[in-house]
Amino acid sequence: MSSDPHESQFETAAVDLLLSALSSECSRCVVNYFSESSGDVASVDELAEYVADRRIESDRYDVDRIATRLHHASLPKLADAGVVEYDPQATTVRYRPRLAVAQELLGRLPGQDEAA
């Protein structure tokens, strides 16, 4: 552990940001998408289709509504946490190296095998 209090605060803030970003089912599905995909770029529409196919909630949203949620909430949070790069104008999402940390974290959570 670092003796610099500013460094440990940054680490704590980064972890909190990551956990906040992963708190939504849509965000976790985005991480799972890139875990399963051989590519490192996806469109918002591709991600929305993927999420729609894996929704756990009983009142399944339609793909357009999921795309809107990804655009306005999930993808900006994941980008802020350094998990993905999101270009809202081009509606593309790119894998980031920090995604591996998110994937490992999700892999340790109970019930993730059933959700993917």
Secondary structure, DSSP 8 states (H G I E B T S, - for coil): --S-HHHHHHHHHHHHHHHHHTTSHHHHHHHHHHHH-S-SEEEHHHHHHHHHHH--SSS---HHHHHHHIIIIIHHHHHHTTSEEEETTTTEEEE-TTHHHHHHHHHTSTTHHHH-
